[in-house]
């Protein structure tokens, strides 16, 4: 095990950009307005557990189903694409028919925190950094996720309704761009 503050910081920044919990704030506030409840602690713990498990078992697990990482990334990107379209155009495509407390798992844990982008990034980081450094960087990101989810009301008050509206449209476009990038970069490897 090679513990490195520099590697932890680098991996943290990459995962922070990919998880983009601040970009998810408008989606989560929108869910709260629809009376969908969630547990910040459960969302953080479940996300961390899923991401760490995927770090170790991801490639083998996908191989078990005969799915490569590119196919998985495209599938996850399509879910992100639908969320982005909902945010940008203010329409509802995703049928929210689960129990009122189901928002913790879908869409907060998957695909917003532990989604295709996070999974593919983890596998990429694993090729570059020591596993211990990745886990520490991941844990620090989950602490940030927990802080944001726990303080949504404060964040909502500071930003205001018009700020949330603008953020929702802006991050919808960012989410759309991430989805398109994931689709294009992985579709190329699927077709060759």
C-alpha positions in Angstrom: 0.0 0.0 0.0 1.4 3.3 -1.1 -0.3 6.2 0.8 0.1 9.5 -1.0 -1.6 12.8 -0.2 -1.0 14.0 -3.8 -2.7 10.9 -5.3 -5.6 11.2 -2.8 -6.1 14.9 -3.7 -6.0 14.1 -7.5 -8.4 11.2 -7.1 -10.7 13.4 -4.9 -10.8 16.1 -7.5 -11.7 13.7 -10.3 -14.4 12.0 -8.3 -15.8 15.3 -7.0 -16.2 16.5 -10.6 -17.8 13.2 -11.7 -20.2 12.8 -8.6 -21.0 16.6 -8.9 -23.3 16.7 -5.9 -23.6 20.4 -6.1 -25.0 20.0 -9.7 -27.5 17.5 -8.3 -28.9 20.0 -5.7 -31.7 21.2 -8.1 -32.8 17.6 -8.8 -32.9 16.7 -5.1 -34.7 19.9 -4.1 -37.2 19.2 -6.9 -37.8 15.7 -5.4 -38.3 17.3 -1.9 -40.9 19.6 -3.4 -42.7 16.5 -4.7 -42.7 15.2 -1.1 -40.2 12.5 -1.9 -38.2 11.8 1.3 -34.7 10.5 1.6 -32.1 9.9 4.3 -28.8 11.8 3.8 -26.9 9.3 6.0 -28.3 6.2 4.2 -27.6 7.8 0.8 -24.0 8.5 1.8 -23.4 5.1 3.4 -25.1 3.1 0.5 -23.3 5.1 -2.1 -19.9 4.6 -0.4 -20.6 0.8 0.0 -21.6 0.5 -3.7 -18.7 2.5 -5.0 -16.1 0.6 -2.9 -17.7 -2.8 -3.9 -17.6 -1.7 -7.6 -13.9 -0.7 -7.2 -13.1 -4.3 -6.3 -15.7 -6.3 -8.1 -16.9 -4.1 -10.9 -15.1 -5.6 -13.8 -15.7 -9.2 -12.7 -19.4 -8.5 -12.0 -20.0 -7.0 -15.4 -18.1 -9.8 -17.0 -20.4 -12.3 -15.2 -23.4 -10.8 -17.1 -21.4 -10.6 -20.3 -21.5 -6.8 -20.2 -18.4 -4.7 -20.8 -17.7 -1.4 -19.1 -18.5 0.5 -22.3 -22.0 -1.0 -22.6 -22.6 -0.2 -18.9 -21.4 3.3 -19.3 -23.8 3.9 -22.3 -26.8 2.5 -20.3 -26.0 4.7 -17.3 -25.5 7.7 -19.7 -29.0 7.2 -21.1 -30.4 7.5 -17.5 -28.4 10.7 -17.0 -29.7 11.9 -20.4 -33.3 11.5 -19.3 -32.6 13.3 -16.0 -31.0 16.1 -18.0 -33.9 16.4 -20.4 -36.3 16.6 -17.4 -34.2 19.4 -15.9 -33.8 21.5 -19.0 -37.3 21.3 -20.4 -39.2 21.0 -17.1 -41.0 17.8 -18.1 -41.4 14.5 -16.3 -40.2 11.4 -18.1 -39.1 9.3 -15.2 -42.2 7.8 -13.7 -41.9 8.2 -10.0 -44.0 5.3 -8.9 -41.9 4.0 -6.0 -42.6 4.4 -2.4 -42.2 7.9 -1.0 -39.0 6.9 0.8 -37.5 5.2 -2.3 -35.8 8.4 -3.4 -32.7 7.5 -1.3 -31.9 4.7 -3.7 -33.3 6.0 -7.1 -32.3 8.6 -8.2 -30.0 9.9 -5.4 -27.7 6.9 -4.9 -28.1 5.6 -8.5 -27.5 7.3 -10.9 -26.7 10.7 -9.3 -23.9 9.6 -6.9 -23.0 6.0 -7.8 -23.8 6.0 -11.5 -22.1 4.9 -14.7 -19.8 7.9 -14.7 -18.6 7.2 -11.1 -18.2 3.5 -11.9 -16.2 4.0 -15.1 -14.1 6.7 -13.4 -13.3 4.4 -10.5 -12.1 1.7 -12.9 -9.9 4.3 -14.7 -8.5 5.6 -11.4 -7.7 2.0 -10.3 -5.3 1.7 -13.2 -3.5 4.9 -12.1 -3.6 5.1 -8.3 -3.2 2.8 -5.3 -6.5 1.4 -4.1 -6.0 2.8 -0.6 -5.7 6.3 -2.0 -8.8 5.9 -4.1 -10.8 4.7 -1.1 -9.7 7.7 1.0 -10.6 10.1 -1.8 -13.9 8.4 -2.2 -14.6 8.6 1.5 -13.8 12.4 1.5 -16.2 12.8 -1.4 -19.0 11.0 0.4 -18.4 13.3 3.4 -19.1 16.2 1.1 -22.1 14.4 -0.3 -23.5 13.9 3.2 -22.9 17.5 4.1 -24.7 18.8 1.0 -27.6 16.4 1.4 -27.9 17.3 5.1 -28.0 21.0 4.4 -30.3 21.2 1.4 -32.7 23.6 3.1 -29.8 26.0 4.0 -28.4 25.7 0.5 -31.9 26.3 -0.9 -32.5 29.4 1.2 -29.1 30.9 0.2 -29.6 30.3 -3.5 -33.3 31.2 -3.6 -36.1 29.9 -6.0 -34.7 31.8 -9.0 -31.2 30.6 -8.2 -32.4 27.0 -8.1 -34.3 27.5 -11.4 -31.1 28.8 -13.1 -29.0 26.1 -11.4 -31.4 23.4 -12.6 -31.2 24.6 -16.2 -27.4 25.1 -16.1 -26.6 21.8 -14.5 -29.2 20.1 -16.7 -27.0 21.2 -19.7 -23.9 20.0 -17.8 -25.5 16.6 -17.1 -26.6 16.4 -20.7 -23.0 17.1 -21.8 -21.6 14.4 -19.5 -24.2 12.0 -20.8 -23.3 12.8 -24.4 -19.6 12.5 -23.7 -20.1 9.1 -22.0 -22.2 7.8 -24.9 -19.9 9.1 -27.6 -16.6 7.9 -26.0 -18.0 4.5 -25.1 -20.0 4.0 -28.3 -16.8 4.3 -30.3 -15.2 1.4 -28.4 -18.4 -0.6 -28.7 -18.6 -0.2 -32.5 -14.9 -1.1 -33.1 
